[in-house]
Structures are given as structure tokens and as C-alpha cells.
Amino acid sequence: MTAPSRTDTPDGTGQPGTGSLPHFPMVIDGQRVQAASGRSYQTVDPFVGEPWATAADADADDVDLAVSAARRALSGPWGKLTGFGRARLLRRVGDIIARDADYLAELETRDTGKLAREMRGQLAAIPEWFYYYAGLADKLEGSTIPVDKPNFLVYTRLEPAGVVAAIVPWNSPLLLLCWKLAPALAAGCTVVAKPSDYTPISTLELAARVEEAGVPAGVFNVVTGFGPAVGKALAAHPGVDKIAFTGSTRVGAEVARAAAANITGTVLELGGKSAHVVFADADLDAACNGIIAGVFAATGQTCMAGSRLLVDRGIHDQLVGKIVARAETIKVGDPTATETEMGPLANEPQYAKVLSFFSSAPAQGATVATGGAAVTSLGGYFVLPTVLTNVSPDMTVACEEVFGPVLAVIPFDSEEEAIELANGTRYGLAGAVWTKDIHRGHRVAHALKAGTVWINAYRVVGPDVPFGGFGLSGIGRENGIEAVREYTQTKAIWVELSGGTRDPFTLG
């Protein structure tokens, strides 16, 4: 299996020196460009573990060019558009994505290894984000404030935050980018996107469709690069006004430190260790289905993965039996095949990380109820769906984000203990309550320290519902009206009405 690698251009022309692999240039100021250094790198198909395309390997010089282009665009035609004009363009972007959804989904599957049917579902849904925020673009209203000074009219304006750096992970590249891009454009911002070095291709192709929709040059720029250099340069750039980052808590903390040096605002959607809380009166078939969706769908590579199962001791064996039986029937294999239910992990480092839990969890006393091994017969980065029992809350697998198809099961004996266990983590992204008791469902949902709680469901999102975390799971919110406000700033304007003067040495 092959990891991503750099390829230096032998003649220094900026053209890829990578043989027959298709090459995808960056997009800066509406132009398809190579890295200033002339370097490119290979991106790997995790199904076969081999390179399938190349992208530009940028550095801080390219970031400077992209940020400068985005800043110029703020004062160009884009900055002069009204909310009605931005709304029209957002609707066009949504229409074009819908038109090309199958192609973009194919790229996502090739780069991430995620199921083609899931990627088609995501791409079919992504236009809704642009339609939703198109509906808000012309409704970003300020307010009139009835102050205690009758000779003043005071009102507020919502203005664009400015240049937004959108730094996106590899697990759902376009969906998580559009959670940032759609509200930022609705607010009138410009964007410099940095996709993961493992999954750059679909973002580069999205840029062509944004341009086709008529969005002016420089409004949406994409800079790609191997390793952390581009992300670090973008997060620390003094020309960036807002950083929207999705990724691990560790890297999110580094982004926050870089942003603090320039007093740059941040929206950070970070890791999770989300819990399913299943009470004895729950519909166990429905709970089993939701748990499978929460931890094995997308090969467990979602920030909201329900990787902890907290279950009433009285139904522990029955529910675990159902989950194990279903897990052992999950079809693991080619992500492009319609019958496949779980594809490979997205890259070699993540594969190694998940394998490390297969050894550390049993060493700490956990029991492997099913799975706990690689699938070596398929090539690529495949592992089995894994259920661990006899897990204690202090075990590594119960405390750290796995980001893979690994479920840790912990029993409880009371509602109070269940809440304590669920909240016994510094993460707080999501969670679920499974019960037929409506009072208990709401009561426990209110007690959970998490940004999203589902009752008798899991892994459901929408453009109109805020999403984000508590604690180590991040700050700020994506989606919903709250998201577009993340990309605006409020200006207060005082208008003196009388034409009179006042004592200049007293506060008015």
C-alpha cells in the first residue's frame, strides 16, 4: 500500500511530472494554477492503496496569493452585490451541484473510500445547503435601537466578516466544506479553502462549478498541499478574518493558537466521543439499527460517531447480541459496489490508529465480542466492524476518539449513572437517548452535555439545524441561522438628528 508522496516537477515549469495520473491544479483568483514551487503530490485511492491522481503541493507563497485574491474580491463586484444578488448565485451553485452530483460523488468515493451510495446521498443533499442560505442572504437585517437620547437615531448593520479560511478534513470533504461555504457566501464573505491532503480532488472540482454559476473570481479559492504547511500558513495569515475548521481536537487547538496571534475569530468543529444511552424500555431493534448507523456507517469515520454504548444492565446481553449479529453480516468491500455496506478506512495513518486499538483494548481488559482485526484479503485499508464489551470508563478506547468502526459497550444500573457516564468525557459533540418514556427521553436529553442529542434516532443533520460541540468538541455552530451569523459582524451607527453641539469633554 502506498502513502501520499511528493513529486518534484523536473523542468520547473509548474506542470506535473507524474506520468499518466490525472492532475488537478489549484484555483486562485479564478485561475487554474500550479504551486509556485512547481511541486505536486499524489493522492491515494484507499480501496486499492495506490495513487490515482495528483494535486498541487502549495506552500505559504501560494497561500499569500489566495488570501490576497480573496481580499481584493471583497471590494470588487462581489462586495457590491446585494443580498438578493448573492441569493441568486447561491441558487445557481446549488443547481449545478445537483446536476453534477454523480460525478462529484464518484470523486469523493475515489479519494475517501466511502461508499458510493453514501456519497451520492451526500451530494444529492448538498444543494439544500445553498438553497437554504440563499433564502437567508437577503434577510440579514440589522435593528433600530430605541436609545435614551432622543436626538439620536441608532441602528445596526450586519456586515461580512471578511476573508474566511475554510480548513476541511478528509472524511466528508464536500459536505463539511459546504457547511462553511454556503453561509459564508450568503453573508458576503470570500473564502480560501484548504482541503485535506488526502482528499483534495472534489473540492478543486467544486471550484469550477462555483465559477460556472457566475460567482466572481477570487471569491472562492482552493489551495492544496501535502502535510500541514498550507493549513498552518492559512491559520496564521494576518489577512484572514475568520477561520472555520473541522478536524481533530489536537489540530483544532493548534489552529486556535495561530488564530489568537492575529485575534482572528474561529469556528471549530472538533472530535467527539458520543454516547448512545439505551434504557430497558427502548425498542431494541430500532436502537440496534441506530447504533449500527452511528458507528459502522461511513466506517466510523465521522465526528459524531456513536462510539460508546451505555446500556441498561438488564438488557445488555440481548442488545449486544443483536448488534454483534448484525455487525457480522455487514458487507465489507469495494465502496463502489451497490451491495457494500462498509468500505475501507480513508488513509494509512488512520488504518494504523484503528489497528492500535485492536491491541490496546484487550490488553486493558476489554473483550472482543466481534471483529478486532484487519481484513487483509481485500487489500487497501480494511478492518472488521468491532464490538468491545467489558469496557470500563477509564480505558483508552472509552476515552479517546477512535474514528473507526469500533463500539465500546459499558453497562449502567440507573438513569443517574447513565447520565454520569455519558457526561464523563471532555468531549460534547453528540449523543442519543433510546427510550419509549417521553418524560425520560426529554429529561435525559436535557441533562446530556452535548451540542446535538437525538431521541430514538442517530446521525441525522440538516442545513437548518445548528451543529457543533461543547468542551473539546469545539466552539461556534455550523448550519442553521446561527451559522450565517458566525460569518457576519455587527456595526452600530449613531446618527445625530438635532444638528446641535455638546460639551466635547463629557461622554455623550
CORQUI-V764609 format. One record per pair of residues at least 24 apart in sequence whose ideal C-beta (glycine too) atoms are under 6 Angstrom apart, sorted by the first residue. I is the first residue (numbers start at 1). J is the second residue. Records with the same first field share a line. If there is no record, write none. Layout:
I->J, J
This chain:
1->49
2->44, 49, 50, 51
3->348
4->41, 42, 43, 44
5->42
6->39, 41, 57, 226
7->40
8->39
9->38
12->38
14->38
16->40, 54
18->54
21->53, 54
22->53
23->54
24->55, 201, 204
25->56
26->56, 222, 223, 224
27->207, 221, 222
28->65, 66, 69, 221
29->69, 217, 218
30->217
35->62
36->61, 62
41->226
45->110
46->113, 344, 346, 380, 381
47->113, 335, 344, 380
48->380
49->379, 380
52->110
53->201
55->200, 224
56->224
57->225, 226
58->223, 224, 225, 230
59->229
60->233
62->223
63->223, 233, 234
66->192, 221, 223
67->192, 237, 239
69->218, 221
70->163, 190, 192, 218, 221
71->163, 239
72->218
73->190, 218, 219
74->190
77->216
78->216, 219
83->137, 138
84->138
86->137
87->134, 137, 138
89->213, 214, 215
90->130, 133, 134
91->134
92->213
93->130, 210, 213
94->127, 130, 131
96->209, 212, 213
97->126, 127
98->127
104->202
107->201, 202
108->202
109->335
111->199, 201
112->199, 346
113->335, 343, 344, 346
114->343
115->335, 343
116->335, 336
122->175
126->178
128->463
129->178, 182, 463
130->182
132->463, 464
133->182, 183, 186
136->186, 484
137->186
151->497, 498
152->494
153->495, 497
154->494
155->493
156->490, 492
157->491
158->488
159->489, 491
160->187, 188, 189
161->189, 241, 242, 487, 489
162->241
163->190, 240, 241
164->189, 191, 242
165->192, 234, 240, 243
166->191, 193, 244
167->194, 231, 245
168->195
169->196, 246, 247
170->196, 198, 199, 346
171->301
173->199, 202, 203
174->202
176->246
177->203
179->478
180->244
183->483, 484, 487
184->487
186->484
187->484, 487, 488
189->487
190->219
191->220
192->221
193->222
194->223, 230, 231, 234
197->226
198->347
200->224
238->262
240->264
249->472
267->476, 486
268->474, 475
269->468, 474, 478
270->473, 474
271->401
272->303, 304, 427, 429, 473
273->401, 425, 427
274->304, 306, 429, 430, 431
275->308, 310, 422, 431
276->306, 309, 432
277->310, 418, 422, 433
278->311, 434
279->312, 435
280->312, 314, 315
281->435, 436, 437
282->434, 435
284->319
287->434
288->322, 323
290->458
291->323
292->326
293->458, 459
294->458, 459
295->407
296->342, 385, 405
299->342, 343, 345, 405
300->404, 405
301->403
303->429
304->429, 430
306->458
307->402
308->408
309->407, 409
310->410, 412, 418, 421, 422
311->411
313->411, 413
316->411
320->409
323->387
324->369, 370, 387
327->370, 385, 387
328->370
330->385
332->375, 382
344->380, 381, 382
345->381
351->381
354->383, 404
357->397, 402, 406
360->396
361->388, 397
364->395
366->390, 391
393->424
419->447
422->448
423->449
426->471, 472
427->471, 472, 473
428->469, 470, 471, 473
429->469, 473
432->458
